[in-house]
Amino acid sequence: MGKRHPNLPAWQWRAYPNNHQHPTNLVLHLIAVPLFILGFLLIVTGVFGLSFVNIAIGVIGLLAALALQRHGHSLEAQASEPFSDRKDAVSRLLVEQFLTFPRFFFSGGWWRAWRERHRHH
């Protein structure tokens, strides 16, 4: 049984700025999170519309988005907490893509990190 975060969005939000500081990681997230969301939506529409092409493109988009983010996170001085199991990975990834990163971006956190990027490298 993996770690449980009773309030996953709050837990993730607290650590988020600390492991999203590297300029390359910031840019990769700007590309990868919308790609993930688009891939997810393609899969959903593919399932409901019985479109194998949409599902296939969506899966490719999701995998590419996750690979970009994994690479970005590998550049960070402060690593994210490792996933404890598959359920932990899925829940944390979905919360990050649909809630935490958009909140980070629209609250100005992304821009603050971008302006301060020279301090970290």
C-alpha positions in Angstrom: 0.0 0.0 0.0 1.5 3.3 -1.0 1.6 6.6 0.8 -1.7 8.4 1.0 -1.9 12.1 0.9 -5.3 13.0 2.5 -5.3 16.3 0.6 -3.3 15.6 -2.5 -3.8 19.0 -4.2 -2.6 20.9 -1.1 0.3 18.5 -0.5 1.4 18.8 -4.1 1.0 22.6 -4.2 3.2 23.0 -1.2 6.2 21.3 -2.8 5.5 22.4 -6.4 7.6 25.6 -6.6 10.6 23.9 -5.1 10.8 21.2 -7.8 9.8 23.4 -10.7 12.7 25.9 -10.9 15.0 24.7 -13.7 14.4 26.8 -16.8 14.3 23.8 -19.1 11.8 22.0 -16.8 9.6 25.2 -16.8 9.5 25.3 -20.6 9.0 21.5 -21.0 6.0 21.7 -18.6 4.6 24.6 -20.7 4.6 22.3 -23.7 3.9 18.9 -22.0 1.0 19.7 -19.7 -1.3 21.0 -22.6 -0.1 18.0 -24.6 -1.1 15.7 -21.8 -4.5 17.4 -21.5 -5.0 17.2 -25.3 -4.0 13.5 -25.4 -6.3 12.7 -22.5 -9.2 14.5 -24.3 -8.4 12.6 -27.5 -8.5 9.3 -25.7 -11.9 10.2 -24.1 -13.4 11.3 -27.4 -11.9 8.3 -29.1 -13.5 5.9 -26.6 -16.9 7.5 -26.9 -16.7 8.0 -30.6 -15.1 4.5 -31.1 -12.2 6.2 -33.0 -9.1 4.0 -32.7 -7.1 6.8 -34.4 -8.0 9.3 -31.7 -7.2 6.8 -29.0 -3.8 6.0 -30.6 -2.9 9.7 -31.1 -4.0 10.4 -27.5 -1.9 7.7 -26.1 1.1 8.9 -28.0 0.5 12.4 -26.8 0.2 11.3 -23.1 3.4 9.2 -23.4 5.3 12.1 -25.0 4.0 14.6 -22.4 5.1 12.3 -19.5 8.5 11.7 -21.1 9.1 15.4 -21.5 8.1 16.0 -17.9 10.2 13.2 -16.6 13.2 14.7 -18.4 12.4 18.1 -17.0 12.2 16.8 -13.5 15.5 15.0 -13.8 17.2 18.4 -14.2 15.8 19.8 -10.9 18.1 20.2 -7.9 15.2 19.1 -5.7 13.7 15.9 -6.9 10.0 15.2 -6.6 9.0 12.5 -4.1 9.1 9.1 -5.9 5.9 7.4 -6.6 5.1 4.7 -4.1 2.9 2.6 -6.4 0.8 2.7 -9.5 -2.2 4.3 -7.8 0.0 7.0 -6.3 1.5 7.7 -9.7 -1.8 8.0 -11.5 -3.4 10.2 -8.9 -0.5 12.5 -8.6 0.0 12.8 -12.3 -3.6 13.6 -12.9 -3.8 16.2 -10.2 -0.6 17.8 -11.5 -1.8 18.0 -15.1 -5.3 19.1 -14.5 -5.0 21.2 -11.3 -1.6 21.9 -9.9 0.3 23.0 -13.0 -2.6 25.2 -14.3 -2.8 26.7 -10.8 1.0 27.3 -10.8 0.8 28.9 -14.2 -2.3 31.1 -13.7 -1.3 32.2 -10.2 1.9 33.6 -11.5 4.1 30.9 -9.9 5.5 29.9 -13.3 6.5 33.5 -14.2 8.1 34.0 -10.7 10.2 30.8 -11.2 11.1 31.9 -14.8 12.2 35.4 -13.5 14.3 33.7 -10.8 15.8 31.0 -13.0 19.3 32.7 -13.0 19.5 32.2 -9.3 19.4 28.4 -9.7 21.8 27.9 -12.6 
